[in-house]
Amino acid sequence: MARGHQKFQSQQKNAKKQAEIKKSKGHDQKAAAKAALVYTCAVCRTQMPDPKTFKQHFESRHPKSPMPPELVDVEA
């Protein structure tokens, strides 16, 4: 029975340690990804990371809409 109790204590200690690591790490990846999405489509409000992707999106999703002025000179 002693080993079972030790195992339980060890699992609790490890869970607490992992929670502290996760808490200290935070949501850096989510924040960085959100900050990278700087271009927003005026038609559907979808966010894109760069003008090339934005232009490809606009040409494929909104072919009848006029091209925004910031995308006119972008190479696709």
N, CA, C and O atoms as CSV, one atom per row, in Angstrom:
chain,resi,resn,atom,element,x,y,z
A,1,MET,N,N,0.809,-1.182,0.000
A,1,MET,CA,C,0.000,0.000,0.000
A,1,MET,C,C,0.862,1.259,0.000
A,1,MET,O,O,0.447,2.294,-0.521
A,2,ALA,N,N,2.042,1.178,0.573
A,2,ALA,CA,C,2.909,2.354,0.631
A,2,ALA,C,C,3.298,2.818,-0.775
A,2,ALA,O,O,3.358,4.016,-1.048
A,3,ARG,N,N,3.557,1.863,-1.653
A,3,ARG,CA,C,3.952,2.248,-3.013
A,3,ARG,C,C,2.803,2.946,-3.730
A,3,ARG,O,O,3.029,3.909,-4.463
A,4,GLY,N,N,1.582,2.479,-3.531
A,4,GLY,CA,C,0.425,3.118,-4.151
A,4,GLY,C,C,0.275,4.554,-3.679
A,4,GLY,O,O,-0.030,5.447,-4.470
A,5,HIS,N,N,0.490,4.773,-2.393
A,5,HIS,CA,C,0.392,6.134,-1.846
A,5,HIS,C,C,1.517,7.015,-2.385
A,5,HIS,O,O,1.295,8.179,-2.721
A,6,GLN,N,N,2.716,6.461,-2.465
A,6,GLN,CA,C,3.839,7.216,-3.021
A,6,GLN,C,C,3.573,7.582,-4.480
A,6,GLN,O,O,3.875,8.693,-4.914
A,7,LYS,N,N,3.010,6.647,-5.225
A,7,LYS,CA,C,2.702,6.891,-6.631
A,7,LYS,C,C,1.695,8.034,-6.750
A,7,LYS,O,O,1.858,8.922,-7.587
A,8,PHE,N,N,0.672,8.012,-5.926
A,8,PHE,CA,C,-0.340,9.056,-5.942
A,8,PHE,C,C,0.275,10.420,-5.616
A,8,PHE,O,O,-0.024,11.413,-6.279
A,9,GLN,N,N,1.138,10.466,-4.590
A,9,GLN,CA,C,1.796,11.714,-4.216
A,9,GLN,C,C,2.690,12.222,-5.350
A,9,GLN,O,O,2.718,13.416,-5.650
A,10,SER,N,N,3.411,11.303,-5.966
A,10,SER,CA,C,4.295,11.662,-7.068
A,10,SER,C,C,3.493,12.231,-8.247
A,10,SER,O,O,3.912,13.212,-8.863
A,11,GLN,N,N,2.361,11.628,-8.558
A,11,GLN,CA,C,1.516,12.124,-9.645
A,11,GLN,C,C,0.986,13.516,-9.345
A,11,GLN,O,O,0.949,14.371,-10.230
A,12,GLN,N,N,0.576,13.751,-8.104
A,12,GLN,CA,C,0.083,15.075,-7.715
A,12,GLN,C,C,1.192,16.119,-7.804
A,12,GLN,O,O,0.977,17.232,-8.285
A,13,LYS,N,N,2.372,15.748,-7.337
A,13,LYS,CA,C,3.510,16.665,-7.374
A,13,LYS,C,C,3.868,17.013,-8.817
A,13,LYS,O,O,4.132,18.175,-9.129
A,14,ASN,N,N,3.877,16.012,-9.697
A,14,ASN,CA,C,4.201,16.230,-11.106
A,14,ASN,C,C,3.131,17.088,-11.785
A,14,ASN,O,O,3.454,17.968,-12.584
A,15,ALA,N,N,1.857,16.833,-11.468
A,15,ALA,CA,C,0.770,17.618,-12.050
A,15,ALA,C,C,0.892,19.085,-11.642
A,15,ALA,O,O,0.679,19.982,-12.458
A,16,LYS,N,N,1.232,19.322,-10.384
A,16,LYS,CA,C,1.407,20.692,-9.892
A,16,LYS,C,C,2.581,21.373,-10.607
A,16,LYS,O,O,2.493,22.538,-10.997
A,17,LYS,N,N,3.661,20.637,-10.768
A,17,LYS,CA,C,4.844,21.164,-11.442
A,17,LYS,C,C,4.529,21.502,-12.902
A,17,LYS,O,O,4.924,22.561,-13.390
A,18,GLN,N,N,3.822,20.614,-13.598
A,18,GLN,CA,C,3.460,20.846,-14.996
A,18,GLN,C,C,2.525,22.045,-15.126
A,18,GLN,O,O,2.638,22.820,-16.076
A,19,ALA,N,N,1.606,22.199,-14.180
A,19,ALA,CA,C,0.683,23.334,-14.201
A,19,ALA,C,C,1.445,24.650,-14.032
A,19,ALA,O,O,1.129,25.639,-14.693
A,20,GLU,N,N,2.432,24.662,-13.163
A,20,GLU,CA,C,3.238,25.873,-12.958
A,20,GLU,C,C,4.030,26.213,-14.215
A,20,GLU,O,O,4.139,27.382,-14.586
A,21,ILE,N,N,4.574,25.210,-14.859
A,21,ILE,CA,C,5.332,25.431,-16.102
A,21,ILE,C,C,4.408,25.995,-17.173
A,21,ILE,O,O,4.756,26.951,-17.866
A,22,LYS,N,N,3.239,25.400,-17.301
A,22,LYS,CA,C,2.274,25.849,-18.304
A,22,LYS,C,C,1.806,27.271,-18.012
A,22,LYS,O,O,1.653,28.084,-18.925
A,23,LYS,N,N,1.581,27.563,-16.739
A,23,LYS,CA,C,1.122,28.892,-16.346
A,23,LYS,C,C,2.196,29.947,-16.601
A,23,LYS,O,O,1.881,31.049,-17.049
A,24,SER,N,N,3.444,29.628,-16.326
A,24,SER,CA,C,4.526,30.594,-16.521
A,24,SER,C,C,4.812,30.815,-18.004
A,24,SER,O,O,5.245,31.894,-18.408
A,25,LYS,N,N,4.565,29.788,-18.806
A,25,LYS,CA,C,4.790,29.888,-20.245
A,25,LYS,C,C,3.796,30.844,-20.892
A,25,LYS,O,O,4.165,31.620,-21.773
A,26,GLY,N,N,2.547,30.797,-20.465
A,26,GLY,CA,C,1.526,31.690,-20.984
A,26,GLY,C,C,1.069,31.310,-22.375
A,26,GLY,O,O,1.230,30.168,-22.805
A,27,HIS,N,N,0.501,32.270,-23.074
A,27,HIS,CA,C,-0.047,32.047,-24.405
A,27,HIS,C,C,0.767,32.814,-25.439
A,27,HIS,O,O,0.204,33.544,-26.254
A,28,ASP,N,N,2.059,32.657,-25.412
A,28,ASP,CA,C,2.938,33.390,-26.312
A,28,ASP,C,C,2.672,33.046,-27.772
A,28,ASP,O,O,2.708,33.933,-28.624
A,29,GLN,N,N,2.413,31.809,-28.074
A,29,GLN,CA,C,2.182,31.412,-29.457
A,29,GLN,C,C,0.907,32.049,-29.996
A,29,GLN,O,O,0.881,32.525,-31.131
A,30,LYS,N,N,-0.130,32.061,-29.201
A,30,LYS,CA,C,-1.385,32.661,-29.646
A,30,LYS,C,C,-1.219,34.161,-29.863
A,30,LYS,O,O,-1.714,34.708,-30.848
A,31,ALA,N,N,-0.531,34.817,-28.956
A,31,ALA,CA,C,-0.335,36.258,-29.077
A,31,ALA,C,C,0.515,36.588,-30.296
A,31,ALA,O,O,0.235,37.544,-31.019
A,32,ALA,N,N,1.546,35.796,-30.515
A,32,ALA,CA,C,2.415,36.035,-31.674
A,32,ALA,C,C,1.661,35.787,-32.975
A,32,ALA,O,O,1.822,36.542,-33.935
A,33,ALA,N,N,0.861,34.764,-33.019
A,33,ALA,CA,C,0.088,34.464,-34.235
A,33,ALA,C,C,-0.927,35.559,-34.508
A,33,ALA,O,O,-1.131,35.951,-35.657
A,34,LYS,N,N,-1.558,36.049,-33.465
A,34,LYS,CA,C,-2.550,37.108,-33.641
A,34,LYS,C,C,-1.883,38.400,-34.095
A,34,LYS,O,O,-2.448,39.131,-34.908
A,35,ALA,N,N,-0.707,38.689,-33.590
A,35,ALA,CA,C,0.015,39.892,-33.982
A,35,ALA,C,C,0.492,39.801,-35.430
A,35,ALA,O,O,0.648,40.825,-36.095
A,36,ALA,N,N,0.724,38.587,-35.922
A,36,ALA,CA,C,1.212,38.405,-37.282
A,36,ALA,C,C,0.113,38.622,-38.319
A,36,ALA,O,O,0.410,38.891,-39.483
A,37,LEU,N,N,-1.146,38.511,-37.916
A,37,LEU,CA,C,-2.252,38.697,-38.849
A,37,LEU,C,C,-2.573,40.186,-38.951
A,37,LEU,O,O,-3.410,40.703,-38.211
A,38,VAL,N,N,-1.896,40.869,-39.877
A,38,VAL,CA,C,-2.009,42.320,-39.952
A,38,VAL,C,C,-2.906,42.821,-41.075
A,38,VAL,O,O,-3.306,43.985,-41.057
A,39,TYR,N,N,-3.235,41.978,-42.053
A,39,TYR,CA,C,-4.081,42.395,-43.170
A,39,TYR,C,C,-5.480,41.818,-42.987
A,39,TYR,O,O,-5.637,40.615,-42.779
A,40,THR,N,N,-6.488,42.667,-43.065
A,40,THR,CA,C,-7.866,42.238,-42.893
A,40,THR,C,C,-8.655,42.523,-44.160
A,40,THR,O,O,-8.633,43.638,-44.681
A,41,CYS,N,N,-9.351,41.507,-44.649
A,41,CYS,CA,C,-10.183,41.649,-45.840
A,41,CYS,C,C,-11.395,42.499,-45.485
A,41,CYS,O,O,-12.090,42.228,-44.506
A,42,ALA,N,N,-11.642,43.529,-46.289
A,42,ALA,CA,C,-12.754,44.435,-46.035
A,42,ALA,C,C,-14.098,43.778,-46.335
A,42,ALA,O,O,-15.122,44.209,-45.805
A,43,VAL,N,N,-14.114,42.752,-47.167
A,43,VAL,CA,C,-15.363,42.108,-47.560
A,43,VAL,C,C,-15.811,41.087,-46.515
A,43,VAL,O,O,-16.955,41.124,-46.061
A,44,CYS,N,N,-14.910,40.171,-46.129
A,44,CYS,CA,C,-15.301,39.077,-45.222
A,44,CYS,C,C,-14.629,39.136,-43.854
A,44,CYS,O,O,-14.884,38.278,-43.008
A,45,ARG,N,N,-13.788,40.120,-43.626
A,45,ARG,CA,C,-13.094,40.321,-42.342
A,45,ARG,C,C,-12.146,39.189,-41.958
A,45,ARG,O,O,-11.853,39.004,-40.777
A,46,THR,N,N,-11.669,38.441,-42.928
A,46,THR,CA,C,-10.676,37.405,-42.677
A,46,THR,C,C,-9.309,38.072,-42.555
A,46,THR,O,O,-9.010,39.016,-43.286
A,47,GLN,N,N,-8.486,37.587,-41.638
A,47,GLN,CA,C,-7.164,38.170,-41.430
A,47,GLN,C,C,-6.098,37.322,-42.100
A,47,GLN,O,O,-6.147,36.093,-42.063
A,48,MET,N,N,-5.122,38.006,-42.720
A,48,MET,CA,C,-4.020,37.341,-43.397
A,48,MET,C,C,-2.681,37.914,-42.917
A,48,MET,O,O,-2.613,39.069,-42.496
A,49,PRO,N,N,-1.609,37.097,-42.983
A,49,PRO,CA,C,-0.318,37.540,-42.462
A,49,PRO,C,C,0.476,38.448,-43.398
A,49,PRO,O,O,1.265,39.261,-42.917
A,50,ASP,N,N,0.297,38.343,-44.719
A,50,ASP,CA,C,1.108,39.145,-45.629
A,50,ASP,C,C,0.288,39.557,-46.854
A,50,ASP,O,O,-0.757,38.969,-47.133
A,51,PRO,N,N,0.764,40.567,-47.582
A,51,PRO,CA,C,0.001,41.074,-48.729
A,51,PRO,C,C,-0.150,40.068,-49.866
A,51,PRO,O,O,-1.146,40.100,-50.589
A,52,LYS,N,N,0.819,39.180,-50.033
A,52,LYS,CA,C,0.732,38.186,-51.104
A,52,LYS,C,C,-0.445,37.239,-50.853
A,52,LYS,O,O,-1.231,36.967,-51.760
A,53,THR,N,N,-0.559,36.749,-49.643
A,53,THR,CA,C,-1.663,35.876,-49.271
A,53,THR,C,C,-2.981,36.633,-49.363
A,53,THR,O,O,-3.989,36.088,-49.813
A,54,PHE,N,N,-2.969,37.876,-48.941
A,54,PHE,CA,C,-4.167,38.705,-48.994
A,54,PHE,C,C,-4.647,38.867,-50.430
A,54,PHE,O,O,-5.845,38.773,-50.697
A,55,LYS,N,N,-3.725,39.109,-51.356
A,55,LYS,CA,C,-4.103,39.282,-52.760
A,55,LYS,C,C,-4.651,37.973,-53.334
A,55,LYS,O,O,-5.652,37.980,-54.051
A,56,GLN,N,N,-4.001,36.858,-53.022
A,56,GLN,CA,C,-4.490,35.557,-53.492
A,56,GLN,C,C,-5.895,35.283,-52.956
A,56,GLN,O,O,-6.760,34.795,-53.684
A,57,HIS,N,N,-6.113,35.598,-51.695
A,57,HIS,CA,C,-7.426,35.426,-51.084
A,57,HIS,C,C,-8.463,36.281,-51.806
A,57,HIS,O,O,-9.550,35.810,-52.140
A,58,PHE,N,N,-8.116,37.528,-52.038
A,58,PHE,CA,C,-9.069,38.451,-52.644
A,58,PHE,C,C,-9.415,38.025,-54.066
A,58,PHE,O,O,-10.575,38.097,-54.472
A,59,GLU,N,N,-8.416,37.582,-54.819
A,59,GLU,CA,C,-8.659,37.160,-56.201
A,59,GLU,C,C,-9.514,35.888,-56.261
A,59,GLU,O,O,-10.344,35.746,-57.159
A,60,SER,N,N,-9.320,34.973,-55.321
A,60,SER,CA,C,-10.065,33.714,-55.365
A,60,SER,C,C,-11.443,33.818,-54.712
A,60,SER,O,O,-12.399,33.210,-55.193
A,61,ARG,N,N,-11.557,34.574,-53.630
A,61,ARG,CA,C,-12.818,34.632,-52.888
A,61,ARG,C,C,-13.755,35.748,-53.339
A,61,ARG,O,O,-14.975,35.610,-53.252
A,62,HIS,N,N,-13.192,36.845,-53.817
A,62,HIS,CA,C,-14.000,38.010,-54.181
A,62,HIS,C,C,-13.629,38.513,-55.582
A,62,HIS,O,O,-13.198,39.658,-55.721
A,63,PRO,N,N,-13.785,37.685,-56.620
A,63,PRO,CA,C,-13.346,38.095,-57.957
A,63,PRO,C,C,-14.138,39.260,-58.545
A,63,PRO,O,O,-13.614,39.991,-59.386
A,64,LYS,N,N,-15.388,39.451,-58.123
A,64,LYS,CA,C,-16.212,40.523,-58.676
A,64,LYS,C,C,-16.036,41.854,-57.942
A,64,LYS,O,O,-16.419,42.905,-58.455
A,65,SER,N,N,-15.466,41.805,-56.763
A,65,SER,CA,C,-15.251,43.032,-55.984
A,65,SER,C,C,-14.019,43.768,-56.496
A,65,SER,O,O,-13.069,43.134,-56.955
A,66,PRO,N,N,-14.021,45.091,-56.423
A,66,PRO,CA,C,-12.827,45.842,-56.854
A,66,PRO,C,C,-11.650,45.591,-55.907
A,66,PRO,O,O,-11.828,45.467,-54.695
A,67,MET,N,N,-10.464,45.519,-56.476
A,67,MET,CA,C,-9.244,45.250,-55.706
A,67,MET,C,C,-8.924,46.461,-54.821
A,67,MET,O,O,-8.922,47.593,-55.306
A,68,PRO,N,N,-8.658,46.236,-53.541
A,68,PRO,CA,C,-8.272,47.351,-52.665
A,68,PRO,C,C,-6.978,48.007,-53.161
A,68,PRO,O,O,-6.125,47.326,-53.731
A,69,PRO,N,N,-6.822,49.299,-52.956
A,69,PRO,CA,C,-5.638,50.001,-53.474
A,69,PRO,C,C,-4.307,49.477,-52.934
A,69,PRO,O,O,-3.289,49.573,-53.620
A,70,GLU,N,N,-4.297,48.927,-51.721
A,70,GLU,CA,C,-3.038,48.419,-51.168
A,70,GLU,C,C,-2.588,47.114,-51.821
A,70,GLU,O,O,-1.452,46.685,-51.619
A,71,LEU,N,N,-3.465,46.477,-52.604
A,71,LEU,CA,C,-3.113,45.211,-53.257
A,71,LEU,C,C,-2.833,45.363,-54.751
A,71,LEU,O,O,-2.433,44.390,-55.390
A,72,VAL,N,N,-3.025,46.524,-55.316
A,72,VAL,CA,C,-2.897,46.714,-56.755
A,72,VAL,C,C,-1.479,46.389,-57.234
A,72,VAL,O,O,-1.322,45.733,-58.264
A,73,ASP,N,N,-0.465,46.823,-56.528
A,73,ASP,CA,C,0.922,46.647,-56.979
A,73,ASP,C,C,1.631,45.443,-56.356
A,73,ASP,O,O,2.839,45.295,-56.538
A,74,VAL,N,N,0.922,44.583,-55.632
A,74,VAL,CA,C,1.528,43.427,-54.974
A,74,VAL,C,C,1.664,42.279,-55.982
A,74,VAL,O,O,0.733,41.971,-56.725
A,75,GLU,N,N,2.853,41.655,-55.986
A,75,GLU,CA,C,3.102,40.500,-56.861
A,75,GLU,C,C,2.469,39.261,-56.220
A,75,GLU,O,O,2.675,39.007,-55.034
A,76,ALA,N,N,1.712,38.501,-56.989
A,76,ALA,CA,C,1.049,37.327,-56.419
A,76,ALA,C,C,1.834,36.060,-56.617
A,76,ALA,O,O,1.398,34.991,-56.189
